[in-house]
Amino acid sequence: MGRATAYYFILPAITILALMVFYPLLYGFYLSITDMSLKTFKNPNIIGLKNYFDVLKNPRIFRTLLRTIVWTFVNVGAHVTLGLALAVILNRKLPGKKFLRIFLIIPWAMPQYISALTWKGMFNLKFGAVNIFLQKIGIDPIPWLSEPTMTFIAAIITNIWLGFPFMMMVALGALQSIPADLYEAAEIDGASSWQQFKNITLPMLKPAMTPSIVLGTVWTFNMLNVILIIAGGFGNDKTQILVTEVYRMSFQFYRYGYAAAYSVLIFIILLVFGINYVKKSKVLGED
């Protein structure tokens, strides 16, 4: 009776997970082996792995994958570095620290759409705040929104601004949970500030930062809004990442089966990354 009661308690959570997570996931796998499109929407045919072969035969996918890896690595690296640095600063005694913390969390609190539109305006060639600032320090205006490479860099800058507060708050919470006794003992033993940071702070941060980095990687890998807004829709092929290709295939060309296969491949890439990263982190922790 006790076990049955426990199942009754978790039944609502299992039901919600089934409806919101497992069903869409399984349905996406199903779509990926069909030829569903706008033409065959009502009666799609099962075509096996053809969509996967078509995706992998597309010469653009490997260039787009490389661009997506660069996008993810640069963004997540900046999020972690900047967030950790700010967390260390905020963990010290500072005047007006509460207001500074509120100010730094604003990028995360604002809706992504509004933030991306604001940054797009700031990157305007003639009237944007970024180029006005560059001119004041003697640098010629940069065509952020008309040159594909610069548009991609502008999207990275925007996403860095959007993402660092999350890492900052996670790191700050973890820092505040580290016992002060450890640092006091290290000081008595003559450890320098860098040695304390390397041997106490970083290992103690790992349990909190590892899942945060995995989450940040998944979010950044699948960041659609920033690319679409900064690039002005699908823009140039040189500004696209994998998830924008999926969106384009779904809502511009209505190739739903093909887009689903694309999505499954993205899911597999992120799943493999997440598993390997967590395993590697545990191994390093054991050392």
FENQUIQUI-V959207 format. One record per pair of residues at least 24 apart in sequence whose C-alpha atoms are under 10 Angstrom apart, sorted by sequence separation. I is the first residue (numbers start at 1). GAP is how many residues later the second one is. If there is no record, write none. Layout:
# FENQUIQUI-V959207
i & gap
I & GAP
I & GAP
This chain:
# FENQUIQUI-V959207
i & gap
120 & 24
121 & 24
242 & 24
120 & 25
179 & 25
175 & 26
178 & 26
174 & 27
175 & 27
177 & 27
178 & 27
123 & 28
177 & 28
175 & 29
174 & 30
175 & 30
120 & 31
123 & 31
174 & 31
173 & 32
174 & 32
172 & 33
174 & 33
175 & 33
120 & 34
171 & 34
174 & 34
119 & 35
120 & 35
123 & 35
170 & 35
171 & 35
173 & 35
174 & 35
119 & 36
171 & 37
119 & 38
120 & 38
170 & 38
171 & 38
116 & 39
119 & 39
170 & 39
118 & 40
119 & 40
117 & 41
167 & 41
171 & 41
116 & 42
119 & 42
167 & 42
170 & 42
115 & 43
116 & 43
115 & 44
222 & 44
116 & 45
167 & 45
221 & 45
222 & 45
112 & 46
115 & 46
116 & 46
166 & 46
167 & 46
112 & 47
115 & 47
218 & 48
222 & 48
167 & 49
218 & 49
221 & 49
112 & 50
166 & 50
107 & 51
111 & 51
112 & 51
218 & 51
107 & 52
110 & 52
164 & 52
218 & 52
107 & 53
108 & 53
109 & 53
163 & 53
217 & 53
218 & 53
107 & 54
108 & 54
106 & 55
107 & 55
108 & 55
218 & 55
106 & 56
107 & 56
108 & 56
109 & 56
163 & 56
214 & 56
217 & 56
218 & 56
104 & 57
105 & 57
107 & 57
108 & 57
109 & 57
163 & 57
214 & 57
217 & 57
105 & 58
107 & 58
108 & 58
105 & 59
106 & 59
107 & 59
214 & 59
215 & 59
104 & 60
105 & 60
160 & 60
214 & 60
104 & 61
105 & 61
159 & 61
213 & 61
214 & 61
103 & 62
105 & 63
211 & 63
214 & 63
101 & 64
104 & 64
105 & 64
159 & 64
162 & 64
210 & 64
213 & 64
214 & 64
104 & 65
213 & 65
159 & 66
211 & 66
101 & 67
159 & 67
210 & 67
211 & 67
101 & 68
158 & 68
159 & 68
210 & 68
158 & 69
155 & 70
156 & 70
155 & 71
156 & 71
210 & 71
154 & 72
155 & 72
158 & 72
210 & 72
154 & 73
155 & 73
152 & 74
155 & 74
156 & 74
207 & 74
152 & 75
155 & 75
206 & 75
207 & 75
151 & 76
154 & 76
155 & 76
206 & 76
154 & 77
78 & 78
82 & 78
86 & 78
87 & 78
90 & 78
152 & 78
206 & 78
207 & 78
78 & 79
82 & 79
86 & 79
90 & 79
151 & 79
152 & 79
206 & 79
75 & 80
79 & 80
80 & 80
83 & 80
84 & 80
87 & 80
88 & 80
91 & 80
151 & 80
71 & 81
75 & 81
78 & 81
79 & 81
82 & 81
83 & 81
84 & 81
86 & 81
87 & 81
91 & 81
151 & 81
203 & 81
71 & 82
74 & 82
75 & 82
78 & 82
79 & 82
82 & 82
83 & 82
86 & 82
87 & 82
90 & 82
91 & 82
203 & 82
74 & 83
75 & 83
76 & 83
77 & 83
78 & 83
79 & 83
80 & 83
81 & 83
82 & 83
83 & 83
84 & 83
85 & 83
86 & 83
87 & 83
88 & 83
89 & 83
148 & 83
71 & 84
72 & 84
75 & 84
76 & 84
79 & 84
80 & 84
83 & 84
84 & 84
87 & 84
88 & 84
91 & 84
92 & 84
147 & 84
151 & 84
152 & 84
155 & 84
67 & 85
71 & 85
75 & 85
78 & 85
79 & 85
80 & 85
82 & 85
83 & 85
84 & 85
86 & 85
87 & 85
90 & 85
91 & 85
145 & 85
146 & 85
151 & 85
70 & 86
74 & 86
75 & 86
78 & 86
79 & 86
80 & 86
81 & 86
82 & 86
83 & 86
84 & 86
85 & 86
86 & 86
87 & 86
144 & 86
145 & 86
146 & 86
152 & 86
153 & 86
75 & 87
76 & 87
77 & 87
79 & 87
80 & 87
81 & 87
83 & 87
84 & 87
85 & 87
87 & 87
88 & 87
144 & 87
145 & 87
148 & 87
149 & 87
151 & 87
152 & 87
71 & 88
75 & 88
76 & 88
79 & 88
80 & 88
83 & 88
84 & 88
87 & 88
88 & 88
148 & 88
151 & 88
152 & 88
75 & 89
78 & 89
79 & 89
83 & 89
87 & 89
146 & 89
147 & 89
148 & 89
149 & 89
150 & 89
152 & 89
80 & 90
145 & 90
146 & 90
148 & 90
149 & 90
76 & 91
80 & 91
84 & 91
147 & 91
148 & 91
147 & 92
148 & 92
120 & 106
119 & 107
123 & 107
117 & 108
88 & 109
116 & 109
117 & 109
120 & 109
121 & 109
116 & 110
119 & 110
120 & 110
115 & 111
116 & 111
119 & 111
120 & 111
113 & 112
116 & 112
117 & 112
118 & 112
120 & 112
88 & 113
112 & 113
113 & 113
116 & 113
117 & 113
112 & 114
116 & 114
114 & 115
113 & 116
84 & 118
84 & 121
84 & 125
80 & 129
80 & 132
80 & 133
79 & 134
77 & 136
80 & 136
76 & 137
79 & 137
76 & 138
76 & 139
77 & 139
76 & 140
77 & 140
75 & 141
76 & 141
75 & 142
76 & 142
76 & 143
72 & 144
73 & 144
76 & 144
72 & 145
75 & 145
76 & 145
72 & 146
74 & 146
75 & 146
72 & 147
73 & 147
69 & 148
72 & 148
73 & 148
71 & 149
72 & 149
71 & 150
72 & 150
69 & 151
70 & 151
72 & 151
68 & 152
69 & 152
71 & 152
68 & 153
68 & 154
68 & 155
65 & 156
71 & 169
72 & 169
71 & 170
67 & 171
68 & 171
70 & 171
67 & 172
68 & 172
69 & 172
64 & 173
67 & 173
68 & 173
69 & 173
63 & 174
64 & 174
67 & 174
68 & 174
63 & 175
64 & 175
65 & 175
66 & 175
67 & 175
68 & 175
64 & 176
65 & 176
66 & 176
60 & 177
63 & 177
64 & 177
65 & 177
63 & 178
64 & 178
65 & 178
63 & 179
64 & 179
61 & 180
62 & 180
64 & 180
61 & 181
64 & 181
60 & 182
61 & 184
60 & 185
61 & 201
65 & 201
55 & 203
51 & 204
54 & 204
55 & 204
52 & 205
53 & 205
56 & 205
51 & 206
52 & 206
55 & 206
56 & 206
50 & 207
51 & 207
52 & 207
54 & 207
55 & 207
50 & 208
51 & 208
52 & 208
53 & 208
54 & 208
51 & 209
52 & 209
56 & 209
47 & 210
51 & 210
52 & 210
55 & 210
46 & 211
50 & 211
51 & 211
37 & 212
38 & 212
45 & 212
49 & 212
52 & 212
37 & 213
38 & 213
41 & 213
44 & 213
52 & 213
41 & 214
38 & 215
39 & 215
40 & 215
41 & 215
37 & 216
38 & 216
39 & 216
40 & 216
41 & 216
37 & 217
38 & 217
36 & 218
37 & 218
38 & 218
36 & 219
37 & 219
35 & 220
36 & 220
37 & 220
35 & 221
36 & 221
37 & 221
34 & 222
35 & 222
36 & 222
37 & 222
34 & 223
35 & 223
36 & 223
32 & 224
33 & 224
34 & 224
36 & 224
31 & 225
32 & 225
33 & 225
31 & 226
32 & 226
34 & 226
30 & 227
31 & 227
32 & 227
33 & 227
34 & 227
28 & 228
29 & 228
31 & 228
32 & 228
33 & 228
28 & 229
31 & 229
32 & 229
30 & 230
31 & 230
32 & 230
28 & 231
29 & 231
30 & 231
32 & 231
28 & 232
29 & 232
32 & 232
27 & 233
28 & 233
31 & 233
32 & 233
29 & 234
28 & 235
29 & 235
28 & 236
25 & 239
25 & 242
